Amino acid sequence: MEKGYVLGPQHWLQPGVSITHPNQRAGEYLEGAPLLAIEIVSEYNTPKRIAIKVEDYLANGGEEVWVVYQEHRNMWIHRKDGTRELRSGCFPVALLGGQMIDLDQIFEDGIE
């Protein structure tokens, strides 16, 4: 189910994929940013637009924002503490309890 996140009186975003905070308040939209937002760079979702979204998610309660670059088969992880790191291949994700993410497998299966 697709659902947006309201970040202000006239401002909401809908990430490509997201994980909500436990017990996140919801009405017509979820209130505040998701725990994790995943955005995929595309012709319409440009790096410039995504940079603005990253700032909005992190300023409104998000813990991490993943920006996926299909063409390069990698992603940047942006964290609320201001750090960021480039990831590719298979790696553990602390935010997900050390769960392993295999980007190569995801790219093989396809992202739409």
Secondary structure, DSSP 4 states (H G I P E B T S, - for coil): ----EEEETTEEE--SEEEPPTT--BSSSEES--SEEEEE--SSS-HHHHHHHHHHHHHTT-SEEEEEETTTTEEEEEETTS-EEEE-SEEEEGGGTTEEEEHHHHHHH---
